[in-house]
Structure formats: C-alpha cells, structure tokens
Amino acid sequence: MMSRRNFLATTTAAAGAVTVLPFAARAAGDAGDVFSTPAGDITVYPVTHASFVMTTPVGVIYVDPVGDPAMYADKPAAELILITHEHGDHVNVDTLTALTGAATVLVTNPGAHAKLTPELQAKATVIANGESSSFNGLGIDAIPAYNITPERLNFHPMGRDNSYVLGFDGFRVYVSGDTEDIPEMRALTNIDLAFVCMNLPFTMDVAAAASAVAEFKPTYVYPYHYRGRDGGTQDPAEFAALVGASAEVKFGPWYG
C-alpha cells in the first residue's frame, strides 16, 4: 500500500513524462476541499464552528451538526452523523431531527445520547472513550476528549466526551471535538487529516493546539472551533505560523 504521505494521482504521457496531481485541492465552484485517498476522494465542507460535512467513499458524514438546517440544504443528505458530546454548540435536537433521514445512522457519546428524542435514540449507537463502532466498513474509534487545566476542568471532565478517529482505507481522520492538548491526542499516529479545536476558556489556546499538532504530525489539519469568550478567540493564521512544516494547515469559512 502506498504511504499516506505519498499517495498521489499520476498520469503518464506518451513521451514517458509523469504529471503529479495535488493530493488535496479546492473543489471547483464550492467551499469544499478534496482529499485523494486510496479508496476515493473525501471532500470536506466546513459549515459553522464545530460543524462540517464530509462526502466520502463510504457515505456522507455530518459531524456535530447544529444551527439552521437551511445551512445544510446544498449538501448531500446525511448517512452518518457523529456527535462528540452534549454541549449545545455540538448537538441540537431540532437540527438533528431535520437532518436525519429514514436510513441515517448516528454515533454519539452517552451524554449526547441522553439529550436525543426517542426517535433519534433508536437510530443511534452509543460509544464511550476507548470503544469502537463501524459504518459501511469504516472504523470509528472513540478517543478521550477533556480538559487538563485546573480552572477548565468543569467544561469537559475526563471520561465524558469523545474525539473520533475514522479509519478509511489508507486514510485516517481525527476529529477533536472539545479538548485540550491531552496525552491521547499527542500520542496519535498516522493521521492524514485532523480537525483541532482552540478557544478559551473552553478548550485550549493557539500555542497548545499548535504544540500538539507538531507532536502528532497529521498530514493536513483544520483549525476549527476557535471562537471563544471574553477575548478567548484564537487566530488560525497564528496557529498556522506556529505549526510550521509539521502539517499543512487548511482554512475553512467556519464563521462566514
């Protein structure tokens, strides 16, 4: 199997020259970024704050969808919805009800599951830290997400909330949810695409987020969930400067 960093689409001209196409490119005519993988393209569509949509070889995945359902009207219907935890900027029952179709599957942590209607709960699989699920052959691992700074422990206590690692064929995606730069994040390996939060007082600052990324070295990383409270908004451009060559930073229109 090709290396995760070296998987490139190539075409050979008649004269024998090889043209190398980009591993990731901006999709024409929309706000999506296309990532080529051994199994097919994954396209990422940022929506808002912690919410995004991915079209993938195994189906259409929504992550922490909140807000007006109209924001998702131009996206394909959700086949899998991932929910990291129960805070209102990550789970909204009205939004989920509008976006969940007859065949949609939800995967959620226990706390968010408790907030769902009985109809949504019937479609949901609950996994806690260290547990796994699957969808159409996609492995879904629940990784811990929590605060470690004493004055922030009440926001995301250890053992409650999930990050997710998604194991596509030859391509691994990490979704942080709300967390600080915990040992479990720093110990990640072979991550091709990461979504890393950074806002205060709820998660971590730009320096901590960049330090963690420099340690686990994803191929690509989106800074997201970066608006905070009382001056706690973090600067994605500063994040990119701090990350440097450790990963390629991708920017999305999370806030319009």
C-alpha positions as CSV (number, residue, x, y, z in Angstrom):
1,M,0.0,0.0,0.0
2,M,1.2,3.5,-0.8
3,S,2.4,5.7,2.0
4,R,-0.2,8.0,3.4
5,R,2.0,11.0,2.6
6,N,2.9,9.8,-0.9
7,F,-0.4,8.7,-2.3
8,L,-0.7,10.9,-5.4
9,A,-2.8,10.6,-8.6
10,T,-0.5,10.3,-11.6
11,T,-0.8,10.1,-15.3
12,T,1.9,9.1,-17.7
13,A,2.2,11.0,-21.0
14,A,3.1,9.3,-24.3
15,A,6.7,10.6,-24.0
16,G,7.0,9.0,-20.6
17,A,6.8,12.1,-18.5
18,V,4.8,11.8,-15.3
19,T,2.4,14.5,-14.2
20,V,1.8,14.6,-10.5
21,L,-1.6,16.0,-9.4
22,P,-2.2,17.5,-6.0
23,F,-3.1,15.3,-3.0
24,A,-5.6,17.9,-1.9
25,A,-7.3,20.6,-3.9
26,R,-10.1,23.1,-3.6
27,A,-13.3,21.7,-5.2
28,A,-14.5,23.8,-8.1
29,G,-17.4,26.1,-7.5
30,D,-18.0,25.4,-3.8
31,A,-16.3,25.7,-0.4
32,G,-15.1,22.1,-0.2
33,D,-11.5,20.7,-0.1
34,V,-10.9,17.5,-1.9
35,F,-8.5,14.9,-0.4
36,S,-7.5,12.0,-2.6
37,T,-7.3,8.6,-0.8
38,P,-6.6,5.1,-2.0
39,A,-10.3,4.3,-1.7
40,G,-11.5,7.5,-3.4
41,D,-12.0,11.2,-2.8
42,I,-13.0,12.7,0.5
43,T,-14.4,16.3,0.3
44,V,-14.7,18.5,3.4
45,Y,-17.3,21.2,3.6
46,P,-17.0,23.5,6.7
47,V,-20.4,24.7,7.9
48,T,-20.0,26.5,11.2
49,H,-17.9,26.4,14.4
50,A,-17.6,22.7,15.1
51,S,-20.0,21.5,12.3
52,F,-18.9,20.1,9.0
53,V,-19.9,17.7,6.3
54,M,-17.7,15.1,4.5
55,T,-18.6,13.2,1.4
56,T,-16.6,10.0,1.5
57,P,-16.2,6.6,-0.3
58,V,-18.4,5.1,2.5
59,G,-21.1,7.7,2.6
60,V,-22.0,11.3,3.6
61,I,-20.8,12.1,7.1
62,Y,-22.1,15.0,9.2
63,V,-20.1,16.0,12.3
64,D,-21.7,17.8,15.2
65,P,-24.3,19.5,13.1
66,V,-26.0,22.4,14.7
67,G,-27.7,25.6,13.6
68,D,-30.4,26.4,11.0
69,P,-31.0,23.3,8.9
70,A,-31.0,25.6,5.9
71,M,-27.2,25.8,6.2
72,Y,-27.1,22.2,5.1
73,A,-29.6,22.4,2.2
74,D,-26.9,22.4,-0.5
75,K,-25.2,19.4,1.0
76,P,-26.0,15.7,0.3
77,A,-28.2,14.1,2.8
78,A,-26.6,12.7,5.9
79,E,-25.9,9.0,6.0
80,L,-23.8,9.0,9.2
81,I,-23.9,11.7,11.9
82,L,-21.2,11.8,14.5
83,I,-21.8,13.7,17.8
84,T,-18.8,14.3,20.1
85,H,-20.7,15.5,23.2
86,E,-23.7,17.2,24.7
87,H,-22.9,20.9,24.6
88,G,-25.3,23.0,22.6
89,D,-22.7,24.0,20.0
90,H,-22.2,20.3,19.2
91,V,-25.7,18.8,19.4
92,N,-29.1,20.3,18.7
93,V,-32.2,18.1,18.7
94,D,-34.1,20.3,16.3
95,T,-31.3,20.4,13.8
96,L,-30.7,16.6,14.1
97,T,-34.4,15.9,13.6
98,A,-34.5,18.0,10.4
99,L,-31.3,16.4,9.0
100,T,-31.9,12.7,10.0
101,G,-33.5,10.6,7.3
102,A,-35.0,7.2,7.4
103,A,-31.7,5.5,6.9
104,T,-29.4,7.9,8.7
105,V,-27.2,6.3,11.5
106,L,-26.0,8.3,14.5
107,V,-22.9,7.6,16.6
108,T,-22.7,9.5,19.9
109,N,-21.3,9.7,23.3
110,P,-23.5,8.7,26.2
111,G,-24.2,12.3,27.4
112,A,-25.4,13.5,24.0
113,H,-27.5,10.3,23.5
114,A,-29.4,11.2,26.7
115,K,-30.5,14.5,25.1
116,L,-32.0,12.9,22.0
117,T,-35.6,12.2,21.3
118,P,-36.7,8.5,21.5
119,E,-36.9,8.6,17.7
120,L,-33.3,9.7,17.3
121,Q,-32.1,7.4,20.1
122,A,-33.5,4.5,18.1
123,K,-31.1,5.4,15.2
124,A,-28.1,5.9,17.4
125,T,-25.1,3.8,18.5
126,V,-23.6,4.9,21.8
127,I,-19.8,4.6,22.3
128,A,-17.7,5.9,25.2
129,N,-14.0,6.6,25.4
130,G,-12.0,3.6,24.3
131,E,-14.9,1.9,22.4
132,S,-15.4,1.5,18.7
133,S,-18.2,1.2,16.1
134,S,-18.3,0.9,12.4
135,F,-20.3,2.2,9.4
136,N,-20.2,0.6,5.9
137,G,-16.7,-0.8,6.8
138,L,-15.5,2.5,8.3
139,G,-13.9,2.0,11.7
140,I,-14.9,4.6,14.3
141,D,-12.8,4.8,17.4
142,A,-13.9,7.0,20.4
143,I,-10.8,8.8,21.8
144,P,-10.9,10.7,25.1
145,A,-11.6,14.5,25.0
146,Y,-11.2,16.5,28.2
147,N,-9.7,19.5,29.9
148,I,-6.5,19.3,31.9
149,T,-6.1,22.9,33.1
150,P,-7.5,23.2,36.6
151,E,-9.8,26.2,36.0
152,R,-11.3,24.5,32.9
153,L,-12.0,21.0,34.3
154,N,-15.7,21.7,34.7
155,F,-16.1,22.3,31.0
156,H,-15.1,18.9,29.7
157,P,-14.3,16.4,32.5
158,M,-12.2,13.3,31.8
159,G,-14.2,10.3,30.7
160,R,-17.3,12.0,29.4
161,D,-16.7,13.4,25.9
162,N,-15.5,11.8,22.6
163,S,-13.0,12.7,20.0
164,Y,-13.1,10.3,17.0
165,V,-10.6,8.6,14.7
166,L,-12.1,7.5,11.5
167,G,-10.3,4.7,9.7
168,F,-10.9,4.9,5.9
169,D,-9.0,2.6,3.7
170,G,-5.5,4.1,3.7
171,F,-6.6,7.4,5.2
172,R,-7.2,8.3,8.9
173,V,-9.2,11.3,10.1
174,Y,-9.1,12.7,13.7
175,V,-11.9,14.9,14.9
176,S,-11.0,16.6,18.3
177,G,-14.4,17.8,19.5
178,D,-13.7,19.8,22.6
179,T,-10.4,19.0,24.3
180,E,-7.1,20.3,25.4
181,D,-3.8,19.0,24.2
182,I,-4.1,15.8,26.2
183,P,-1.7,12.9,26.1
184,E,-4.1,10.8,24.0
185,M,-4.1,13.5,21.3
186,R,-0.3,13.8,21.3
187,A,0.1,10.1,21.0
188,L,-1.9,9.8,17.8
189,T,-0.1,8.3,14.9
190,N,-0.6,8.1,11.1
191,I,-3.3,10.8,11.0
192,D,-3.8,12.1,7.5
193,L,-6.4,14.8,8.3
194,A,-7.2,16.4,11.7
195,F,-9.7,18.9,12.9
196,V,-8.3,20.6,16.0
197,C,-10.3,22.9,18.3
198,M,-8.8,26.0,20.0
199,N,-10.8,28.6,22.0
200,L,-10.8,29.9,25.6
201,P,-11.9,29.4,28.2
202,F,-13.4,26.1,27.0
203,T,-10.6,24.2,25.3
204,M,-7.0,25.4,24.7
205,D,-5.1,28.3,23.3
206,V,-3.4,28.5,19.9
207,A,0.0,27.7,21.3
208,A,-1.2,24.4,23.0
209,A,-3.1,23.4,19.8
210,A,-0.1,24.0,17.6
211,S,2.3,22.2,20.0
212,A,0.1,19.1,19.9
213,V,-0.1,19.1,16.2
214,A,3.6,19.5,15.9
215,E,3.9,16.3,18.0
216,F,1.4,14.0,16.3
217,K,2.1,15.5,12.8
218,P,-1.1,15.0,10.8
219,T,-0.6,15.5,7.0
220,Y,-3.3,18.1,7.0
221,V,-5.0,20.0,9.8
222,Y,-8.0,22.3,10.0
223,P,-8.1,24.8,13.0
224,Y,-11.8,24.9,13.9
225,H,-14.0,25.8,16.9
226,Y,-11.8,28.8,17.5
227,R,-14.3,31.5,18.7
228,G,-14.1,31.9,22.4
229,R,-15.5,34.1,25.2
230,D,-14.1,37.3,26.7
231,G,-11.1,37.6,24.3
232,G,-10.7,33.8,24.0
233,T,-11.0,33.6,20.2
234,Q,-7.8,32.1,18.7
235,D,-6.2,33.2,15.5
236,P,-5.9,30.4,12.8
237,A,-3.2,32.3,11.0
238,E,-1.1,32.4,14.2
239,F,-1.8,28.7,14.6
240,A,-0.5,28.0,11.0
241,A,2.7,30.0,11.7
242,L,3.3,28.0,14.9
243,V,2.6,24.7,13.2
244,G,5.1,25.5,10.5
245,A,6.2,22.4,8.5
246,S,4.7,19.9,10.9
247,A,1.4,19.8,8.9
248,E,-0.3,21.6,6.1
249,V,-2.9,23.9,7.6
250,K,-6.2,24.1,5.8
251,F,-8.6,27.1,6.4
252,G,-12.3,26.9,6.3
253,P,-15.1,29.5,6.4
254,W,-16.3,28.4,9.8
255,Y,-17.7,31.8,10.7
256,G,-19.0,33.1,7.4
